[in-house]
């Protein structure tokens, strides 16, 4: 990266080069300017001059100061193209002398008055976006203008453009524009953007037959009839509008792209026939007769057109009514949800008082009257599942909210060392209303009402929470144990199912007969699985096998799209790219495995918490995945990442391949436990830019998703705690703090963003976008309140990527890693003392644990800092390689070498006399030492709980396993850093300037 202070040298070099070559074009974009040099104005032949911020690049600290010299630009009379975006320009009076100008970019400048532009009669392209402009009248005479971008301005009146008949591109998005009438005569217009404006009437566009691109998302438009004759239209965005009828698009044979998400459209069949259409986005759209999930868009960037066409093609080969209705059962763990599911699905169901709580999601089938079937989804109630389960709530369904007096009265339950929070009934109602579909039918059930006296009336939920439901909520009392009220429950579910399938709502979904046959075949295979021992069950289907089943069923045109539908229906589990692209037939097997770290009976939950939320595959293999081979374990880990259960924290290359360490956000320590590390990363006294997003219901799924998104980028360069992350972004040169805040006992909360130093507001805006993406992933809707700052000079939203990384130190940090002396080898610390004294004589300070750590300080934090030092001196000895603390420091150094190949050059090794690490036999000796220690320790705890080791002992065991596995690679990497020399020569070499 070029030093900003040297940019003027580069500016002058480019000016000299142009003076010699006289190409007529000079590009100084991306170069910091404290003014315009006089040499520039001698290039009077210039036709193109580009100054300011380069598109797609962000360098904080750049200055584009041109205002004081702007008047001199009038000397460059041959200019046709001039770019001044992101500069400090305050007026454009100089352009009066640039009569030949054809393109002018003023994006992000502070100019408010465009009057001087009235003289630019040859101007064809003008970018005045993100300015304080409100008046376009100076442009009324620019009859050659073809492109105008006035986004993010205060413009409200387009009348000055009415005579610009050459205009081809107009973007007035995010302005105060209401009326498109002035555009009636602009028959050359090809591109029009008016996103997030007050436009409601498209009739002025009727005669604009050249229009190819039209985007009016987030407006009040409801009628598309004006578009019927725009036969050249290729791109149409009408999401988040009042549009309900797409019939006007029937003859738009050139249409390639349509986004009608979050509208009330009720028929998409005309779109299937449009020959040029390639992309259709219909997130948040419900079409009567089309399955509620698995066909239309599941999220904003999900192109559903191929699935929709496959759906109709399969119907054409034979159609049947889909008799299934989805039932989602929600509530606290221990409320009896699984018991209710069992009583609905199995006539021979017998209550088991010792029933264990559900992990993840279990799906079974139940019969209803009139031939209907319930697809019963039993959700685990623990709060660690809420975010993941929310992904399944957004399609129309029946929702059963189960509560019991015993779980309602408690705030949570402790099992061993773990605390699992319970939520009151109003929370579950809020979850169903906030994240469920508006057409879903809600039923509240009090379970465990073994006697009439146990029935609570009224239910402990405000009546206002159940107002305005499309299908009035019912409150039922049941007892699975005594089978009280179960008939009434079935009757209620049958009524709700019939209501949902009314043509005025979801209608009766039609599916291809081949799809129905395939679904029955797969469910038959699952039923057969349950009849054989676990080790003989068919868990996975290869894609070849699945395609063969599709061919056997017949009537299936596109197996890929049927697979998406089957996954959404809960019949199979399929995620492209995961499980080696295989289809998971046994979902319970997969879900049990991927949620295994939360199993309260396993030792993994406590072990991972004790490691600050960190784990690797070997740990899970030893504690919860003993029955799975290495390939299966890798598949489960990939699924856990896909579900947002964990993210990769560290990755390094070792013997046999890549090794990864993961973090489970839900198992991180609380903020108080990380206070010392946060104090070193965040300046509590410094000014900070702040913003928050408020949520009437906020569960852990959102911050978990945010942590995974940040964690995949930042890895070990950020500090994580349960509910937050703090780090540094190298692109914005700014620190960030993201935290979830939920008052005790409540469920409304907010995400709090803070940034400080560098381009704090630019980073704040970028992180605001990240939060918006994350909330869309988990189906939450927040209130941003004051908008995230988006008009920061020098920042282009969406074009500057987040790049978390280490924060540059104010000066070089040098460390020494060594084993403490003992009575047998006092030389170890004597050598360290001499090294530190020699460095001090040169004005350098070498940090060592004894001098840096204060009482109460964390030795592990010091060891991690040492592993990232600018220079690290390692004093190797036999004791060093047998010390867990010393080995951890060496292990951290080695990991950083794997991430940064140049890091090895920062490490200097001194090997104590008589100690050897140069041969493979020496490396093997160390590996065997650690392996023997691991085996002895494992043997001692084999017949006991691993908790006998305590937190510190478990940490030591895991580290020892890593040492035994990697010590050969570690020593092999550093062996060539050992110099055969005397102490004095080594000291002179490593301390030379």
Number of C-alpha atoms within 10 A of each C-alpha: 4 9 7 15 12 11 18 17 11 14 22 16 12 16 22 15 13 18 19 9 10 15 13 16 17 21 17 20 20 19 24 24 22 16 15 20 15 11 12 21 16 13 20 17 17 22 20 19 20 19 24 27 28 19 12 12 16 18 22 18 13 19 20 24 19 22 17 13 14 19 15 16 20 18 16 21 18 19 23 21 20 20 23 21 28 25 24 20 20 15 18 18 15 16 23 17 19 21 18 19 25 21 21 22 21 22 24 26 22 19 17 17 18 18 16 16 23 16 19 24 17 17 24 22 20 21 20 24 23 24 22 17 18 17 18 18 15 16 24 16 17 22 18 17 25 22 19 21 21 23 22 21 21 20 20 17 19 19 15 16 24 16 18 23 19 17 25 20 19 20 21 24 24 20 21 19 18 17 18 19 16 17 23 17 17 21 19 17 25 20 19 21 21 24 22 20 21 20 18 17 18 18 15 15 23 16 17 22 18 17 24 20 19 21 21 24 23 20 22 19 19 17 18 18 15 17 23 16 17 23 18 17 24 19 19 22 20 24 26 20 22 18 20 15 17 19 16 16 22 15 17 21 18 17 25 18 19 23 22 23 25 21 21 19 18 15 16 17 14 13 23 19 13 17 12 15 19 15 16 25 24 27 21 20 18 25 18 18 20 22 25 22 19 22 22 26 21 22 16 17 13 14 21 21 23 17 20 22 19 21 25 19 18 22 19 13 14 17 18 15 13 18 19 21 29 22 27 23 22 26 28 27 26 22 23 27 28 23 23 25 23 21 19 22 19 13 9 8 14 12 17 9 9 6 11 11 20 19 22 23 21 18 18 17 18 19 17 19 11 9 8 16 20 22 23 26 23 25 24 24 26 22 18 22 21 21 24 21 17 20 19 18 20 22 23 22 24 27 26 27 23 24 28 24 16 11 20 16 11 12 13 16 15 10 10 9 8 13 12 16 17 22 23 20 23 16 18 21 23 17 22 23 19 20 19 24 18 16 19 26 26 27 22 21 23 22 26 22 22 17 12 11 7 16 18 13 8 9 17 13 14 12 9 7 13 16 11 9 14 13 16 12 17 14 14 18 26 25 21 23 18 13 15 18 18 18 12 13 21 15 14 14 23 21 15 22 24 14 18 23 18 13 12 9 16 21 17 21 19 19 22 26 22 24 27 16 17 23 20 14 16 17 15 11 15 19 11 12 17 13 10 11 8 11 8 10 17 16 18 19 16 14 15 10 13 19 17 13 17 23 15 14 18 18 22 25 20 17 18 16 20 24 22 19 23 19 18 20 20 19 22 23 22 22 16 11 11 16 23 15 15 20 23 21 22 20 21 18 13 20 18 18 25 23 17 21 24 24 17 18 13 13 18 22 21 22 25 24 18 18 18 20 22 22 23 18 17 18 16 21 16 12 16 18 20 12 11 13 10 14 11 16 21 16 18 24 24 19 23 18 17 14 15 21 26 28 29 22 22 21 17 15 16 17 11 6 8 9 14 16 17 22 26 26 29 22 24 22 18 15 18 9 12 16 12 13 15 21 10 9 18 17 13 11 6 8 12 19 18 18 23 24 21 17 19 16 21 25 22 19 28 25 26 27 25 25 28 25 17 23 25 16 18 23 21 18 18 23 19 28 23 22 23 23 21 21 25 27 24 18 19 26 22 22 25 26 23 24 22 22 18 18 9 8 11 13 19 17 20 22 23 17 23 21 28 23 17 17 23 24 26 26 31 27 26 23 23 23 16 16 23 16 15 21 18 16 19 22 20 22 17 20 12 16 10 9 12 19 16 19 16 17 19 24 25 21 16 11 12 18 15 19 15 25 18 15 16 10 9 6 7 12 17 20 24 21 24 27 21 17 13 11 6 7 12 11 15 20 16 13 16 21 13 12 20 19 15 17 18 12 9 11 8 15 16 21 19 19 15 8 8 11 14 10 5 6 11 12 14 12 13 17 22 16 15 25 24 21 20 16 21 23 21 22 20 23 20 15 17 19 22 14 14 18 19 21 23 21 22 26 23 18 26 26 20 19 23 17 13 10 9 11 18 18 13 16 22 19 20 21 17 15 11 7 11 15 22 14 11 12 12 15 20 15 14 20 21 15 15 23 18 14 15 21 13 12 15 14 11 13 13 10 8 11 9 19 13 11 16 11 16 10 14 18 15 16 19 17 19 26 19 18 25 19 17 19 27 22 18 20 23 17 14 20 16 11 15 15 14 10 10 11 15 9 11 17 16 13 12 16 12 9 6
